[in-house]
Amino acid sequence: MTETLIKEYKSIKKIRTGSADFKDLAKTCVCLANAQGGEIYIGFEDKTHLPPPDQSVSEEEINETGKKLRGLAFSVSIFHSQVLKHSNGGEYFVITVQSSLKSTATTSDGKIYIRSGEECSPVRSEDIHRIAAEKQAFQWELVVHPTLALNDLNPDEVKQFVNDIRSSDKVKNFIKEKSDIEILEHYNLSDNNNPTNLGILWLGYPRQRARLAYPITVQYIVYDHLDKKVRKETWADYLFNPKQLLLDIESKATELKYFHEFPDGLFRKRVRHYSDKVIRELLVNAFAHHNFTISSDISIEVYPDRLEISNPGGLPLGINKNNILHQKHRRNPHFINIFHDLG
């Protein structure tokens, strides 16, 4: 077993060797709560990544661990499993930490930590406002609109979405077998028959998307050799859901389809300036990592010698220019999940 952004493995010694280790465990809980939440597997040794075969854990020990962690980690929702048994016979348990969506999690001594890849990093004082903004960006997808019902959304968009999901080879059969409403709930597009922000973005009418704070808007600008604008396209009328918007940009961004011709025997071979797969990947990332709490456009700028795509806002907390190639952070995980499952 390996650690990930949402999984940690800790030795049973963490709950048996004193208060210092408990404080370290509380710090891990705060890290997970300020990110996407996660699970801490208690009873796994670092060297083997397995629980010792003869290891036993009592229910009293588990309850006491939960009680202590709640006293050491503030604004953190924690719950734990019962005693679990590994295939090798060793016992362990799992602490589940939910994402703290509306408040900032801290340790009992007032310190704030954030998950950065597989590590916990302290939050600097100048980043406190950013961490609040990041939480709202993460929560944006799940905000429910109680004044709207699913029936108020565009039925053609709903039908198209569920058909696309059922025809996708990225989606497991048990999801495809769900009812239409169950599929929408699975992808967090609705909650108790009310659409979420994510649901309106994908399934709403243009007038409904226009009321979101804030949907995706895009500018496409082409420059000549003197850096003068020679063409501009904008997508700010909210006509399209994210998939339709992506396809429309690809169809109208003709400069991104330019190619060179090279001799190839009796024929000539065309080589695009930019691979269509690379362009698709860049656009998908621009959409998926968009900060929906900022009113600004995704900008696509095409120069004679380069292409620049920019998103409003800064990098997520824990990500910087030195670790961006190695760390992972999903700003909009449910949005990304939909793009993935639609292929």
N, C-alpha and C positions, 0 to 999 in steps of 0.2 A: 504494500500500500504506500502511496506517495502523497505528500501534502500538496494542497492546491490553494487557490484563493479563498475557498470556503471550507477547507478541511484542515484540521490540526490533529496531530497524534501526540499524546503526552503519557509519560510513565506514571504508574500508580504511585510512585514516590512523590509526585506533585501534591497529593492530598494527604500524605502520611509523614512528611518530614519537616513540618513547621510552617509558620506564617509567611516567611519570605517566598516560598514556592506558591502559596495561595495567592499572594499579591501578584506574582508573575502570571498566574492563571487568570486572575481578574483583569489584568492588562490585555491578555489575549481576547477575553470576552468583550472588552471595550473596543478593541480593534475591529473585531468582526461586526459589532453593532453599528459602528460608524461607517461601515462599508455595506456589504450585501448580506450580512448575517452569515451563519455557517454552523459547522458542527465540530466539537472537540471530542475526540475519542480518548477516553482515560483508561490506561492500562496497557498501552503499546510501548515497547522499548525501542529506543533510537537505533540500536545496532541491528536488531532482527526485524523491526517493523511488525512485530507480532506480540501478542500477550504471552507471558510465560505459561507453559502448559499446566502448571500446578497452581496458577494464580487464582485466588478466590476474592470476591468482593461482596460485602454485605449491603443489604438495603439501608441499614442505618448509616453506613458510611456514605452512601450515595445521597441520602437526604441531608446529611450534615454538610456535604460538599455544596449542594445547592443553596442551603441556608447561608453559609459563609460567603459564597460568591455574591449573593444578592446584597450582602452588607458591604462588600468591597467594590462593587461596580454599580454606579448609579445610572438611571435611565436606560437600563439594559433588561430586556425581557429574556429570562432564562428558564428552560425547563429540561428535565433529564429523563432518560430512559430507566427501565428497570435493569436488573442484572442480565447481561447478555453473555452468551457462550460462543467462543470462536470454534472453528472446526478442529483446532488442535487441543481443545479442552479447556483453555484458559478463559477466565471470566473478565469482563470489562463492562463499561457503560458509556453512554454518549450524552454529552451536554449540547443542547441545541440553543443557539443564540439567534434571536430574530433581529432583523435590521431595524435600527432606531430611526424611523422615518421622520418624525416631527420634532425630535429633540436631540441634543448632542450628548452622547454617552461619555461619562468620565469615571475615573477611579475615585475611591473614597477620599483621596487626598487632593482631588481637584485637577488631576492631569488628564489630558486628552490624547488619545492615540488613534492612528488610522492604519488600515491595512495597506501595505505597499508590496505587491507581489505576494511572497510567502512570509514577509516580515512585518513586524509592528513598528511603526515610526511615530515619535512624538510630534504633535502638531505645534507649529510655531505660533506665536501670538498673532502675527499678521495673517495667518491662514484661518483663523477662527471664523471670520465672515465667509470665507470660501467654503468651509466645510458645511456651513448652514445652507449655502446656495447649492452645493452638490447634493445635499439631501433632498432639497426641493426638486432638483432635476431628476433624481432617481424616483421620487414619488410622483412626478408629473404624469407618468403613464397610467397610474392607478386611480387618479382622482375621478370620482363618480359624479355624474350629472343627474341628480334626483328629479329634476324637472323634465327630463327626457326619458322616453321608453325606447326599447329596441324597435318597436313598430314605427317610431318617428324617423328612423334612419332610412337610407336609400335601400329598398329591397333588392334592387339589381346588384348593388355592391355586396350585400350580404350573401346573395346567391352565388356570385362570382367567387367570393372569398372561400366559402365552404367547398365549392367545386374544385378550386385550385388546391386546397388542402387535401381533399380526397384523391386528387390525381397526382399528387407529389410523391416521388419515390424517396423523399427525405422523411416522410411521416410514417410513424408506426401504425399498424393495422388497428390497434385498440383505440387510437384516436380517430381514425377514419370511420369507425363503426359508431361513434357517438352521434347524437342528434345534432341538428344545426345549432341550437341554443347551447348545447354542451360544448361544442367546438368553440363557439365564441367565448364562453366562460373559460375554457382551457387556455386560450391565448390572451386572457385578461382584457378582452374587448368589451365585456359586460360584467355586471355584478348585480345579481338579483333583478334582472330584467332592465337595469339602467345602464346606459353606455358609459364607459370610461373615456378619458381623453384619448387614449390609444384607439378605442372603438370609434370615436368620432373621426379621428384622423384617417382611419382605414375605410370606414363604412358610411360616413356622414355625407350630407349634401354640401355643396360649396358654402352656402350661407352658414351652415353649422360649423364647418372648419374655420370660417372667418372669425367666429366668436371665441375660438380657442386662444389662450395666451401661452405659447405662440406656436402656430403651425409652421411647416417648412416653407421657406421662400428662397428662391435661387436667382442669382444673376450670372449671366454668361457673357463675357466681354472678350472681344478679339482686338489685338493691337498689331500695328504694322512695325516696320523696322525702326521707326522714329518714336515708338511707344505712344502713337496716337490711336485713339479708339476708332476702329473701322466698322465694328458691328456689335450690337448688344441685343440680347434676348433676356426677358425676365419671366419668371414664373411666380407671380404674387397674387393670382386671382383665386387660388384654392380650388381649382377645378378638379384636380387629380388627387387620388390617394398616393401613398409613397411609391408603390409599384408602377402605377401609371405615370407618375412624375419622372421616375427613373427612365422609363422607356421613351417618354416624350423628349427628354433632354438628349438621350442618345440619338434619336432620330433627327433632331434639329441642329445638333452640334456638328455641322458638316466639316469644320476645320479639324476636328479630331479624327476624321476618317481619311485625311490626306495620306498619300503614299508616294514612295519613290519607285521608279521602274529600273530594273537591272537586266542586262542581257543574260539569257539562260539557254544556251544552245541556239536552236532555231526560234526560240520564243523569248518573251520578256517576262520577268518575274516581278510582281508587285509586293512591296514591303511597306506596311503602314508605318507612319511616324510613331504612332502609339498603338500598341496591341489593344484590341477590343476587350480582351479579358482584363487587362490592366486598368482600362478606363472604367469598366464595370466595377472592379474591386475598389477603386478610388471613390467612385460615387456612392457605392453602398456604405463605405466607411464614413463618408461625409454625412450621410443621412443617419446612420446608426449611432454616431457619437455626437450628434447635434445637441446643443444645450437648449432645450425647449423653454427655458425661463428667460431667455434673452431675445429681445425683439431686433433681430438683425438677419441678414441674408447669408446663405452659403454662397461663396464667390468662386466662380470658375473663370480664370484668366488665361487666355491663350496668346502666347508670344511666338514670334518666328522660331525661337530656339528653345522654348520650354513651355511647360504647362504648370500652373499654380492653382491649387484648390485650397480654400481656407474656410474655417468655421469660426463663428463668433465665440468669444470667451477664451479662457485659458485652459491649460491641460488639467485633467482631473488631479485631485490631491494624491500625492504619492508617486506621481509620474512627472519626470523631468527630462531634459534633453539628454542626460547621461544614461538613463535606464529605460527610455521609451521603447527600445528594440527588444527588451527582455521582460518587461512587466506587462501585466494584463489588468485592464480595468473596464468593466462594462457600464457605461454611463446609462444606457437604456436597455437593460437585459431582455425585457419582454419584446421590445421592438426588434432587437437583434434575433431573437428566437423565431419571430415570424418570418423575417427575411431568410433565415437559414432554412426553415421548413418549406418555404416557397421555392427554394432552389436558386 
